[in-house]
Amino acid sequence: MATVAVTDDTFDAEVKNSDIPVVVDFWAEWCGPCKQLGPVIDELAGEYEGKAKIGKVNVDNNQDLAAQFGIRSIPTVKLFKDGQPVDEFAGALPEAQIRAFLEPHLPRA
């Protein structure tokens, strides 16, 4: 599964009403570190399919969401469970650190 483009209009359906954890990458086209993080996020979207949903919010096109969640620097990645933000990190982290960030929040088999 690819990442899901999340917008002001689809946030409730894609994130708040999801029955699995949702990772939301707040990014922008012009952001260098976002371009570094993007491929890692895309890869994880396929790997964690069914366990977590991976969404991306373009902050230039969805300024209400960026403001609502206090996004001050990008990339910022927030993890939502039951529609609420439970964890986050900022910057382009290495893949291993992103996995360590995600793992505690995934459903156990």
N, CA, C and O atoms as a printed pandas DataFrame, in Angstrom:
     atom_number atom_name residue_name chain_id  residue_number  x_coord  y_coord  z_coord
0              1         N          MET        A               1    0.850   -1.191    0.000
1              2        CA          MET        A               1    0.000    0.000    0.000
2              3         C          MET        A               1    0.887    1.243    0.000
3              4         O          MET        A               1    1.875    1.335    0.729
4              5         N          ALA        A               2    0.513    2.154   -0.810
5              6        CA          ALA        A               2    1.264    3.410   -0.873
6              7         C          ALA        A               2    0.825    4.321    0.267
7              8         O          ALA        A               2   -0.128    4.025    0.987
8              9         N          THR        A               3    1.520    5.407    0.413
9             10        CA          THR        A               3    1.102    6.400    1.393
10            11         C          THR        A               3   -0.202    7.033    0.922
11            12         O          THR        A               3   -0.516    7.032   -0.269
12            13         N          VAL        A               4   -0.947    7.566    1.867
13            14        CA          VAL        A               4   -2.226    8.201    1.588
14            15         C          VAL        A               4   -2.045    9.714    1.686
15            16         O          VAL        A               4   -1.516   10.212    2.680
16            17         N          ALA        A               5   -2.475   10.438    0.672
17            18        CA          ALA        A               5   -2.438   11.903    0.745
18            19         C          ALA        A               5   -3.574   12.347    1.657
19            20         O          ALA        A               5   -4.745   12.116    1.355
20            21         N          VAL        A               6   -3.229   12.978    2.763
21            22        CA          VAL        A               6   -4.218   13.439    3.737
22            23         C          VAL        A               6   -4.380   14.944    3.564
23            24         O          VAL        A               6   -3.395   15.677    3.472
24            25         N          THR        A               7   -5.636   15.400    3.521
25            26        CA          THR        A               7   -5.920   16.822    3.344
26            27         C          THR        A               7   -6.821   17.311    4.470
27            28         O          THR        A               7   -7.296   16.531    5.296
28            29         N          ASP        A               8   -7.045   18.627    4.482
29            30        CA          ASP        A               8   -7.985   19.184    5.462
30            31         C          ASP        A               8   -9.322   18.445    5.384
31            32         O          ASP        A               8   -9.954   18.183    6.408
32            33         N          ASP        A               9   -9.747   18.109    4.157
33            34        CA          ASP        A               9  -11.056   17.481    3.949
34            35         C          ASP        A               9  -11.087   15.996    4.302
35            36         O          ASP        A               9  -12.133   15.480    4.697
36            37         N          THR        A              10   -9.949   15.296    4.164
37            38        CA          THR        A              10   -9.967   13.843    4.381
38            39         C          THR        A              10   -9.371   13.424    5.727
39            40         O          THR        A              10   -9.331   12.233    6.036
40            41         N          PHE        A              11   -8.909   14.384    6.528
41            42        CA          PHE        A              11   -8.226   14.042    7.779
42            43         C          PHE        A              11   -9.090   13.169    8.692
43            44         O          PHE        A              11   -8.616   12.159    9.211
44            45         N          ASP        A              12  -10.347   13.550    8.888
45            46        CA          ASP        A              12  -11.199   12.759    9.792
46            47         C          ASP        A              12  -11.339   11.324    9.304
47            48         O          ASP        A              12  -11.183   10.383   10.082
48            49         N          ALA        A              13  -11.631   11.155    8.023
49            50        CA          ALA        A              13  -11.834    9.817    7.472
50            51         C          ALA        A              13  -10.552    8.982    7.513
51            52         O          ALA        A              13  -10.584    7.806    7.874
52            53         N          GLU        A              14   -9.428    9.593    7.142
53            54        CA          GLU        A              14   -8.186    8.836    7.032
54            55         C          GLU        A              14   -7.465    8.635    8.372
55            56         O          GLU        A              14   -6.831    7.602    8.589
56            57         N          VAL        A              15   -7.563    9.617    9.260
57            58        CA          VAL        A              15   -6.771    9.570   10.490
58            59         C          VAL        A              15   -7.641    9.374   11.729
59            60         O          VAL        A              15   -7.470    8.399   12.460
60            61         N          LYS        A              16   -8.572   10.296   11.968
61            62        CA          LYS        A              16   -9.373   10.227   13.206
62            63         C          LYS        A              16  -10.191    8.961   13.304
63            64         O          LYS        A              16  -10.343    8.408   14.393
64            65         N          ASN        A              17  -10.728    8.484   12.178
65            66        CA          ASN        A              17  -11.628    7.327   12.204
66            67         C          ASN        A              17  -10.937    6.023   11.847
67            68         O          ASN        A              17  -11.609    5.023   11.595
68            69         N          SER        A              18   -9.606    6.009   11.821
69            70        CA          SER        A              18   -8.869    4.796   11.484
70            71         C          SER        A              18   -8.851    3.840   12.669
71            72         O          SER        A              18   -8.706    4.261   13.817
72            73         N          ASP        A              19   -8.999    2.545   12.380
73            74        CA          ASP        A              19   -8.953    1.556   13.465
74            75         C          ASP        A              19   -7.542    1.008   13.670
75            76         O          ASP        A              19   -7.335    0.147   14.526
76            77         N          ILE        A              20   -6.576    1.492   12.902
77            78        CA          ILE        A              20   -5.170    1.142   13.124
78            79         C          ILE        A              20   -4.377    2.435   13.305
79            80         O          ILE        A              20   -4.838    3.503   12.901
80            81         N          PRO        A              21   -3.183    2.349   13.912
81            82        CA          PRO        A              21   -2.376    3.565   14.084
82            83         C          PRO        A              21   -2.092    4.230   12.729
83            84         O          PRO        A              21   -1.949    3.557   11.708
84            85         N          VAL        A              22   -2.016    5.553   12.746
85            86        CA          VAL        A              22   -1.743    6.310   11.518
86            87         C          VAL        A              22   -0.526    7.194   11.751
87            88         O          VAL        A              22   -0.484    7.980   12.698
88            89         N          VAL        A              23    0.461    7.053   10.875
89            90        CA          VAL        A              23    1.655    7.893   10.882
90            91         C          VAL        A              23    1.402    8.987    9.858
91            92         O          VAL        A              23    1.104    8.700    8.699
92            93         N          VAL        A              24    1.519   10.237   10.281
93            94        CA          VAL        A              24    1.282   11.354    9.364
94            95         C          VAL        A              24    2.573   12.166    9.226
95            96         O          VAL        A              24    3.104   12.705   10.196
96            97         N          ASP        A              25    3.050   12.232    7.988
97            98        CA          ASP        A              25    4.252   12.993    7.646
98            99         C          ASP        A              25    3.811   14.365    7.136
99           100         O          ASP        A              25    3.206   14.471    6.070
100          101         N          PHE        A              26    4.116   15.404    7.898
101          102        CA          PHE        A              26    3.842   16.780    7.473
102          103         C          PHE        A              26    5.064   17.253    6.681
103          104         O          PHE        A              26    6.167   17.300    7.225
104          105         N          TRP        A              27    4.884   17.601    5.417
105          106        CA          TRP        A              27    5.993   17.886    4.520
106          107         C          TRP        A              27    5.621   18.993    3.545
107          108         O          TRP        A              27    4.491   19.482    3.536
108          109         N          ALA        A              28    6.607   19.384    2.713
109          110        CA          ALA        A              28    6.368   20.339    1.621
110          111         C          ALA        A              28    7.317   20.012    0.470
111          112         O          ALA        A              28    8.396   19.451    0.664
112          113         N          GLU        A              29    6.884   20.376   -0.717
113          114        CA          GLU        A              29    7.630   20.092   -1.949
114          115         C          GLU        A              29    9.042   20.691   -1.913
115          116         O          GLU        A              29    9.983   20.067   -2.405
116          117         N          TRP        A              30    9.205   21.880   -1.346
117          118        CA          TRP        A              30   10.464   22.619   -1.366
118          119         C          TRP        A              30   11.427   22.226   -0.248
119          120         O          TRP        A              30   12.535   22.758   -0.177
120          121         N          CYS        A              31   11.028   21.318    0.615
121          122        CA          CYS        A              31   11.793   20.988    1.824
122          123         C          CYS        A              31   12.801   19.864    1.552
123          124         O          CYS        A              31   12.420   18.728    1.269
124          125         N          GLY        A              32   14.093   20.204    1.644
125          126        CA          GLY        A              32   15.155   19.223    1.401
126          127         C          GLY        A              32   15.084   17.993    2.302
127          128         O          GLY        A              32   15.076   16.871    1.795
128          129         N          PRO        A              33   15.032   18.174    3.640
129          130        CA          PRO        A              33   14.943   17.002    4.521
130          131         C          PRO        A              33   13.680   16.164    4.265
131          132         O          PRO        A              33   13.693   14.950    4.470
132          133         N          CYS        A              34   12.593   16.807    3.819
133          134        CA          CYS        A              34   11.368   16.056    3.493
134          135         C          CYS        A              34   11.640   15.098    2.339
135          136         O          CYS        A              34   11.123   13.981    2.311
136          137         N          LYS        A              35   12.459   15.548    1.385
137          138        CA          LYS        A              35   12.793   14.707    0.228
138          139         C          LYS        A              35   13.658   13.522    0.651
139          140         O          LYS        A              35   13.604   12.461    0.028
140          141         N          GLN        A              36   14.457   13.696    1.707
141          142        CA          GLN        A              36   15.255   12.585    2.233
142          143         C          GLN        A              36   14.350   11.583    2.945
143          144         O          GLN        A              36   14.521   10.372    2.804
144          145         N          LEU        A              37   13.399   12.090    3.702
145          146        CA          LEU        A              37   12.524   11.236    4.512
146          147         C          LEU        A              37   11.479   10.517    3.656
147          148         O          LEU        A              37   11.096    9.387    3.959
148          149         N          GLY        A              38   11.024   11.169    2.595
149          150        CA          GLY        A              38    9.936   10.635    1.769
150          151         C          GLY        A              38   10.089    9.183    1.341
151          152         O          GLY        A              38    9.178    8.388    1.571
152          153         N          PRO        A              39   11.225    8.801    0.717
153          154        CA          PRO        A              39   11.375    7.416    0.266
154          155         C          PRO        A              39   11.332    6.399    1.410
155          156         O          PRO        A              39   10.826    5.290    1.238
156          157         N          VAL        A              40   11.862    6.777    2.574
157          158        CA          VAL        A              40   11.835    5.880    3.739
158          159         C          VAL        A              40   10.388    5.682    4.189
159          160         O          VAL        A              40    9.965    4.560    4.466
160          161         N          ILE        A              41    9.630    6.784    4.259
161          162        CA          ILE        A              41    8.222    6.718    4.648
162          163         C          ILE        A              41    7.445    5.854    3.649
163          164         O          ILE        A              41    6.615    5.037    4.046
164          165         N          ASP        A              42    7.717    6.036    2.354
165          166        CA          ASP        A              42    7.028    5.249    1.318
166          167         C          ASP        A              42    7.315    3.761    1.469
167          168         O          ASP        A              42    6.415    2.933    1.327
168          169         N          GLU        A              43    8.566    3.425    1.756
169          170        CA          GLU        A              43    8.947    2.023    1.927
170          171         C          GLU        A              43    8.223    1.409    3.129
171          172         O          GLU        A              43    7.715    0.290    3.055
172          173         N          LEU        A              44    8.183    2.153    4.227
173          174        CA          LEU        A              44    7.528    1.643    5.432
174          175         C          LEU        A              44    6.025    1.471    5.216
175          176         O          LEU        A              44    5.410    0.590    5.816
176          177         N          ALA        A              45    5.434    2.306    4.363
177          178        CA          ALA        A              45    3.993    2.196    4.089
178          179         C          ALA        A              45    3.674    0.810    3.550
179          180         O          ALA        A              45    2.682    0.201    3.952
180          181         N          GLY        A              46    4.499    0.308    2.650
181          182        CA          GLY        A              46    4.275   -1.027    2.110
182          183         C          GLY        A              46    4.529   -2.107    3.146
183          184         O          GLY        A              46    3.793   -3.091    3.229
184          185         N          GLU        A              47    5.561   -1.917    3.924
185          186        CA          GLU        A              47    5.955   -2.927    4.902
186          187         C          GLU        A              47    4.956   -3.075    6.054
187          188         O          GLU        A              47    4.719   -4.181    6.539
188          189         N          TYR        A              48    4.380   -1.965    6.481
189          190        CA          TYR        A              48    3.486   -2.001    7.636
190          191         C          TYR        A              48    2.010   -2.075    7.252
191          192         O          TYR        A              48    1.135   -1.875    8.094
192          193         N          GLU        A              49    1.738   -2.361    5.981
193          194        CA          GLU        A              49    0.353   -2.433    5.518
194          195         C          GLU        A              49   -0.459   -3.382    6.395
195          196         O          GLU        A              49   -0.036   -4.500    6.690
196          197         N          GLY        A              50   -1.631   -2.909    6.803
197          198        CA          GLY        A              50   -2.494   -3.703    7.668
198          199         C          GLY        A              50   -2.228   -3.474    9.152
199          200         O          GLY        A              50   -3.107   -3.710    9.981
200          201         N          LYS        A              51   -1.019   -3.015    9.496
201          202        CA          LYS        A              51   -0.673   -2.752   10.896
202          203         C          LYS        A              51   -0.736   -1.266   11.201
203          204         O          LYS        A              51   -1.083   -0.865   12.312
204          205         N          ALA        A              52   -0.396   -0.447   10.200
205          206        CA          ALA        A              52   -0.406    1.008   10.359
206          207         C          ALA        A              52   -0.664    1.629    8.996
207          208         O          ALA        A              52   -0.304    1.073    7.959
208          209         N          LYS        A              53   -1.290    2.782    9.024
209          210        CA          LYS        A              53   -1.528    3.550    7.801
210          211         C          LYS        A              53   -0.519    4.690    7.793
211          212         O          LYS        A              53   -0.253    5.301    8.828
212          213         N          ILE        A              54    0.037    4.971    6.624
213          214        CA          ILE        A              54    1.014    6.047    6.495
214          215         C          ILE        A              54    0.407    7.142    5.618
215          216         O          ILE        A              54    0.084    6.910    4.453
216          217         N          GLY        A              55    0.258    8.321    6.185
217          218        CA          GLY        A              55   -0.318    9.433    5.447
218          219         C          GLY        A              55    0.670   10.579    5.325
219          220         O          GLY        A              55    1.604   10.704    6.117
220          221         N          LYS        A              56    0.447   11.415    4.315
221          222        CA          LYS        A              56    1.296   12.587    4.115
222          223         C          LYS        A              56    0.418   13.815    3.969
223          224         O          LYS        A              56   -0.557   13.813    3.218
224          225         N          VAL        A              57    0.775   14.867    4.698
225          226        CA          VAL        A              57    0.063   16.143    4.612
226          227         C          VAL        A              57    1.009   17.178    4.024
227          228         O          VAL        A              57    2.038   17.494    4.622
228          229         N          ASN        A              58    0.666   17.704    2.857
229          230        CA          ASN        A              58    1.431   18.803    2.263
230          231         C          ASN        A              58    1.011   20.068    2.999
231          232         O          ASN        A              58   -0.123   20.528    2.864
232          233         N          VAL        A              59    1.940   20.631    3.783
233          234        CA          VAL        A              59    1.580   21.766    4.641
234          235         C          VAL        A              59    1.259   23.029    3.846
235          236         O          VAL        A              59    0.531   23.897    4.329
236          237         N          ASP        A              60    1.792   23.137    2.640
237          238        CA          ASP        A              60    1.474   24.310    1.818
238          239         C          ASP        A              60    0.009   24.292    1.371
239          240         O          ASP        A              60   -0.635   25.338    1.283
240          241         N          ASN        A              61   -0.507   23.096    1.093
241          242        CA          ASN        A              61   -1.880   22.953    0.605
242          243         C          ASN        A              61   -2.895   22.745    1.718
243          244         O          ASN        A              61   -4.099   22.850    1.485
244          245         N          ASN        A              62   -2.423   22.450    2.929
245          246        CA          ASN        A              62   -3.314   22.115    4.044
246          247         C          ASN        A              62   -2.867   22.859    5.301
247          248         O          ASN        A              62   -2.511   22.253    6.311
248          249         N          GLN        A              63   -2.896   24.192    5.210
249          250        CA          GLN        A              63   -2.374   25.012    6.299
250          251         C          GLN        A              63   -3.205   24.898    7.572
251          252         O          GLN        A              63   -2.675   25.077    8.668
252          253         N          ASP        A              64   -4.497   24.602    7.446
253          254        CA          ASP        A              64   -5.332   24.444    8.646
254          255         C          ASP        A              64   -4.846   23.271    9.490
255          256         O          ASP        A              64   -4.743   23.381   10.712
256          257         N          LEU        A              65   -4.550   22.155    8.841
257          258        CA          LEU        A              65   -4.054   20.993    9.583
258          259         C          LEU        A              65   -2.700   21.286   10.218
259          260         O          LEU        A              65   -2.465   20.933   11.373
260          261         N          ALA        A              66   -1.818   21.927    9.473
261          262        CA          ALA        A              66   -0.504   22.264   10.013
262          263         C          ALA        A              66   -0.653   23.149   11.251
263          264         O          ALA        A              66    0.041   22.954   12.249
264          265         N          ALA        A              67   -1.561   24.120   11.179
265          266        CA          ALA        A              67   -1.798   25.010   12.323
266          267         C          ALA        A              67   -2.434   24.260   13.481
267          268         O          ALA        A              67   -2.052   24.445   14.636
268          269         N          GLN        A              68   -3.412   23.410   13.167
269          270        CA          GLN        A              68   -4.129   22.655   14.204
270          271         C          GLN        A              68   -3.169   21.810   15.040
271          272         O          GLN        A              68   -3.363   21.661   16.246
272          273         N          PHE        A              69   -2.130   21.253   14.400
273          274        CA          PHE        A              69   -1.205   20.375   15.114
274          275         C          PHE        A              69    0.120   21.052   15.447
275          276         O          PHE        A              69    1.089   20.388   15.815
276          277         N          GLY        A              70    0.156   22.394   15.313
277          278        CA          GLY        A              70    1.315   23.155   15.759
278          279         C          GLY        A              70    2.604   22.823   15.024
279          280         O          GLY        A              70    3.680   22.810   15.623
280          281         N          ILE        A              71    2.498   22.553   13.728
281          282        CA          ILE        A              71    3.683   22.215   12.949
282          283         C          ILE        A              71    4.510   23.483   12.741
283          284         O          ILE        A              71    4.058   24.429   12.096
284          285         N          ARG        A              72    5.718   23.494   13.290
285          286        CA          ARG        A              72    6.591   24.657   13.179
286          287         C          ARG        A              72    7.790   24.389   12.289
287          288         O          ARG        A              72    8.375   25.317   11.731
288          289         N          SER        A              73    8.157   23.131   12.156
289          290        CA          SER        A              73    9.257   22.771   11.264
290          291         C          SER        A              73    8.863   21.491   10.540
291          292         O          SER        A              73    8.091   20.676   11.047
292          293         N          ILE        A              74    9.415   21.338    9.341
293          294        CA          ILE        A              74    9.111   20.131    8.585
294          295         C          ILE        A              74   10.416   19.498    8.129
295          296         O          ILE        A              74   11.394   20.214    7.917
296          297         N          PRO        A              75   10.464   18.193    7.971
297          298        CA          PRO        A              75    9.336   17.305    8.206
298          299         C          PRO        A              75    9.067   17.108    9.704
299          300         O          PRO        A              75    9.989   17.050   10.518
300          301         N          THR        A              76    7.799   17.010   10.032
301          302        CA          THR        A              76    7.373   16.560   11.351
302          303         C          THR        A              76    6.479   15.360   11.121
303          304         O          THR        A              76    5.583   15.395   10.277
304          305         N          VAL        A              77    6.724   14.298   11.873
305          306        CA          VAL        A              77    5.939   13.072   11.745
306          307         C          VAL        A              77    5.223   12.851   13.064
307          308         O          VAL        A              77    5.841   12.796   14.128
308          309         N          LYS        A              78    3.891   12.725   12.971
309          310        CA          LYS        A              78    3.071   12.474   14.163
310          311         C          LYS        A              78    2.420   11.105   14.035
311          312         O          LYS        A              78    2.034   10.683   12.945
312          313         N          LEU        A              79    2.305   10.422   15.164
313          314        CA          LEU        A              79    1.649    9.123   15.202
314          315         C          LEU        A              79    0.327    9.273   15.941
315          316         O          LEU        A              79    0.284    9.759   17.071
316          317         N          PHE        A              80   -0.743    8.851   15.291
317          318        CA          PHE        A              80   -2.088    8.944   15.858
318          319         C          PHE        A              80   -2.606    7.554   16.183
319          320         O          PHE        A              80   -2.476    6.622   15.389
320          321         N          LYS        A              81   -3.199    7.433   17.371
321          322        CA          LYS        A              81   -3.906    6.208   17.758
322          323         C          LYS        A              81   -5.274    6.635   18.254
323          324         O          LYS        A              81   -5.396    7.577   19.037
324          325         N          ASP        A              82   -6.294    5.942   17.799
325          326        CA          ASP        A              82   -7.671    6.288   18.174
326          327         C          ASP        A              82   -7.948    7.768   17.913
327          328         O          ASP        A              82   -8.652    8.427   18.678
328          329         N          GLY        A              83   -7.380    8.277   16.818
329          330        CA          GLY        A              83   -7.650    9.645   16.396
330          331         C          GLY        A              83   -6.878   10.728   17.133
331          332         O          GLY        A              83   -7.031   11.912   16.834
332          333         N          GLN        A              84   -6.045   10.332   18.100
333          334        CA          GLN        A              84   -5.315   11.306   18.904
334          335         C          GLN        A              84   -3.814   11.184   18.666
335          336         O          GLN        A              84   -3.302   10.074   18.521
336          337         N          PRO        A              85   -3.090   12.329   18.625
337          338        CA          PRO        A              85   -1.638   12.231   18.496
338          339         C          PRO        A              85   -1.031   11.664   19.780
339          340         O          PRO        A              85   -1.328   12.145   20.874
340          341         N          VAL        A              86   -0.181   10.641   19.646
341          342        CA          VAL        A              86    0.428   10.007   20.815
342          343         C          VAL        A              86    1.949   10.105   20.831
343          344         O          VAL        A              86    2.576    9.907   21.872
344          345         N          ASP        A              87    2.547   10.413   19.669
345          346        CA          ASP        A              87    4.005   10.510   19.616
346          347         C          ASP        A              87    4.378   11.303   18.374
347          348         O          ASP        A              87    3.561   11.461   17.468
348          349         N          GLU        A              88    5.614   11.803   18.327
349          350        CA          GLU        A              88    6.044   12.558   17.151
350          351         C          GLU        A              88    7.552   12.682   17.134
351          352         O          GLU        A              88    8.219   12.491   18.150
352          353         N          PHE        A              89    8.084   13.006   15.954
353          354        CA          PHE        A              89    9.480   13.404   15.821
354          355         C          PHE        A              89    9.576   14.419   14.691
355          356         O          PHE        A              89    8.710   14.487   13.819
356          357         N          ALA        A              90   10.647   15.206   14.725
357          358        CA          ALA        A              90   10.888   16.202   13.673
358          359         C          ALA        A              90   12.228   15.909   13.026
359          360         O          ALA        A              90   13.164   15.450   13.679
360          361         N          GLY        A              91   12.305   16.181   11.738
361          362        CA          GLY        A              91   13.544   15.983   11.003
362          363         C          GLY        A              91   13.559   14.662   10.270
363          364         O          GLY        A              91   12.691   13.811   10.459
364          365         N          ALA        A              92   14.567   14.512    9.427
365          366        CA          ALA        A              92   14.718   13.289    8.622
366          367         C          ALA        A              92   15.571   12.296    9.402
367          368         O          ALA        A              92   16.800   12.358    9.368
368          369         N          LEU        A              93   14.914   11.387   10.101
369          370        CA          LEU        A              93   15.629   10.386   10.883
370          371         C          LEU        A              93   16.017    9.207   10.000
371          372         O          LEU        A              93   15.378    8.965    8.976
372          373         N          PRO        A              94   17.069    8.463   10.389
373          374        CA          PRO        A              94   17.404    7.236    9.665
374          375         C          PRO        A              94   16.294    6.188    9.832
375          376         O          PRO        A              94   15.530    6.220   10.796
376          377         N          GLU        A              95   16.228    5.271    8.881
377          378        CA          GLU        A              95   15.175    4.257    8.883
378          379         C          GLU        A              95   15.093    3.489   10.203
379          380         O          GLU        A              95   13.997    3.244   10.706
380          381         N          ALA        A              96   16.228    3.112   10.762
381          382        CA          ALA        A              96   16.228    2.336   12.010
382          383         C          ALA        A              96   15.548    3.111   13.143
383          384         O          ALA        A              96   14.823    2.528   13.949
384          385         N          GLN        A              97   15.781    4.411   13.202
385          386        CA          GLN        A              97   15.156    5.222   14.260
386          387         C          GLN        A              97   13.650    5.356   14.025
387          388         O          GLN        A              97   12.873    5.393   14.979
388          389         N          ILE        A              98   13.246    5.428   12.771
389          390        CA          ILE        A              98   11.812    5.522   12.477
390          391         C          ILE        A              98   11.117    4.217   12.870
391          392         O          ILE        A              98   10.011    4.231   13.411
392          393         N          ARG        A              99   11.778    3.088   12.592
393          394        CA          ARG        A              99   11.214    1.786   13.005
394          395         C          ARG        A              99   11.073    1.726   14.530
395          396         O          ARG        A              99   10.053    1.273   15.048
396          397         N          ALA        A             100   12.102    2.186   15.237
397          398        CA          ALA        A             100   12.066    2.178   16.707
398          399         C          ALA        A             100   10.945    3.077   17.228
399          400         O          ALA        A             100   10.331    2.783   18.254
400          401         N          PHE        A             101   10.685    4.161   16.522
401          402        CA          PHE        A             101    9.590    5.077   16.861
402          403         C          PHE        A             101    8.237    4.387   16.668
403          404         O          PHE        A             101    7.335    4.548   17.490
404          405         N          LEU        A             102    8.097    3.627   15.594
405          406        CA          LEU        A             102    6.815    2.994   15.241
406          407         C          LEU        A             102    6.476    1.750   16.050
407          408         O          LEU        A             102    5.349    1.586   16.515
408          409         N          GLU        A             103    7.464    0.878   16.210
409          410        CA          GLU        A             103    7.218   -0.467   16.746
410          411         C          GLU        A             103    6.370   -0.518   18.027
411          412         O          GLU        A             103    5.451   -1.333   18.102
412          413         N          PRO        A             104    6.647    0.323   19.038
413          414        CA          PRO        A             104    5.863    0.205   20.288
414          415         C          PRO        A             104    4.369    0.472   20.092
415          416         O          PRO        A             104    3.558    0.083   20.933
416          417         N          HIS        A             105    4.002    1.126   19.002
417          418        CA          HIS        A             105    2.611    1.521   18.805
418          419         C          HIS        A             105    1.831    0.562   17.911
419          420         O          HIS        A             105    0.620    0.712   17.746
420          421         N          LEU        A             106    2.515   -0.417   17.336
421          422        CA          LEU        A             106    1.840   -1.325   16.418
422          423         C          LEU        A             106    1.075   -2.400   17.179
423          424         O          LEU        A             106    1.459   -2.783   18.284
424          425         N          PRO        A             107   -0.021   -2.887   16.574
425          426        CA          PRO        A             107   -0.783   -3.952   17.233
426          427         C          PRO        A             107    0.083   -5.206   17.364
427          428         O          PRO        A             107    0.865   -5.534   16.472
428          429         N          ARG        A             108   -0.071   -5.885   18.470
429          430        CA          ARG        A             108    0.684   -7.134   18.692
430          431         C          ARG        A             108   -0.086   -8.293   18.065
431          432         O          ARG        A             108   -1.317   -8.301   18.034
432          433         N          ALA        A             109    0.657   -9.251   17.576
433          434        CA          ALA        A             109    0.033  -10.425   16.922
434          435         C          ALA        A             109   -0.665  -11.293   17.966
435          436         O          ALA        A             109   -1.248  -12.322   17.624
